[in-house]
Amino acid sequence: MNRFPGHPNYARPPQDNRRLGYFLTAIFGAVVGALLIVMLIPQMVPVMQDMGVMPVVEAPDEGLQAPPASPGPTKPPVVTDYEQNIIRVVEKTTPTIVTVTNVRRVQDAFGRVYERDGQGSGVIIDSDGYIVTNYHVIEDAEEILVETYDNEEYTATIVGEDPSTDLAVLRIDATGLTAAEFGDSDTIVAGQLAIAIGNPLGREFARSVTVGVVSGVRPAMYGQAARQRVFQLVQTDASINPGNSGGALLDSEGRVIGINTVKMAGETVEGMGFAIPSNTVSRITSQLIEDGAVYRSWMGISVSPVPVEENGGAKLERVLDGSPADEAGIRVGDIIVRIDDAEVREVVDLLAYLEETAPGETVEVEILRDGVSEVVDVTLDVMPE
């Protein structure tokens, strides 16, 4: 039998074979269609219910209950409460921070004169234009420029300087400024939040924010012999970089607890910055605004520590002739153990009390002389220049 159509001997296949092919094709199509319906009906049900094509079947009151709907994935908040509080502090305080530029004209080896400037930070302490900064920021300046939060630039004048505490007060010709709120630095404790705002590396990074904690409150001494003084410094691990000097160290309520002043630097040192406590800042700036200078009390003595195991105290190594201590009858070898109501266990206790006491006041001093207690009155004088 020839299988090629058109050939004289070509014979058609039997009709039964063709019917079998049609039948198999129909069966295959039915199976595929059924599968498609099974796959699509679950997806179509909600749509059909919404269109009113299918009734919504409610779960019976008793027996098998429909599973509860899944709440679906939830997104975490954009910021935490902790972060939100820092943002609030920054928004509140940033307008009080200014950029301070120290402009100096220098002459090179060829006689050419050019300007060289250094930049630091400052904090507005009064709406009428008073600003506190570090003394070292404006030291030897020929011109001082201040740029405020709204990018206005002013030429500042120096109201007063106190190199001993590294503080200075400036004033610009502006009113209605936003002034910072000051906190009580005597109440700060190690571990509390500390936020530093200033201008590290100058104007380009103005009002940068760093966050850390108060690491501690440390005594710092300056001066020598009869002119030795002491004040406290707030230690923090919030980053303090060049240009941050004169900026604010803030607590969690946005109150100034210190004016940033210095950092420890070195290959083995990290996270040790220091700020002048707010109470010291308030006391010094008030005197500078009122008098243009700081007048400190003076006893005219030089002291050395007495070991704590020997009950402590400040031993007199020198008493200047004609000084308040000399006139009160205090002698070399006496040991001061109390001044007014403040116990003197270490030298820093005596110096810190004198730092906080105004010249002209009379203080009660308890001394040990050859093991016998005596009490004398000392009228403090102004420390000589």
Secondary structure as UniProt FT lines:
FT   TURN            5..6
FT   TURN            8..9
FT   HELIX           15..51
FT   HELIX           81..93
FT   HELIX           94..96
FT   STRAND          97..107
FT   TURN            109..110
FT   STRAND          113..126
FT   TURN            127..129
FT   STRAND          130..133
FT   HELIX           135..138
FT   TURN            139..140
FT   STRAND          143..147
FT   TURN            149..150
FT   STRAND          153..162
FT   HELIX           163..165
FT   STRAND          167..171
FT   HELIX           185..187
FT   TURN            190..191
FT   STRAND          193..198
FT   TURN            200..201
FT   HELIX           203..205
FT   TURN            206..207
FT   STRAND          208..222
FT   HELIX           225..227
FT   STRAND          229..236
FT   TURN            242..243
FT   TURN            245..246
FT   STRAND          248..250
FT   TURN            252..253
FT   STRAND          256..263
FT   TURN            267..268
FT   STRAND          273..277
FT   HELIX           278..291
FT   STRAND          297..298
FT   STRAND          301..305
FT   HELIX           308..310
FT   STRAND          314..319
FT   TURN            321..322
FT   HELIX           324..327
FT   TURN            328..329
FT   TURN            332..333
FT   STRAND          335..339
FT   TURN            340..341
FT   STRAND          342..343
FT   HELIX           347..355
FT   TURN            359..360
FT   STRAND          362..369
FT   TURN            370..371
FT   STRAND          372..379
FT   STRAND          381..382
//
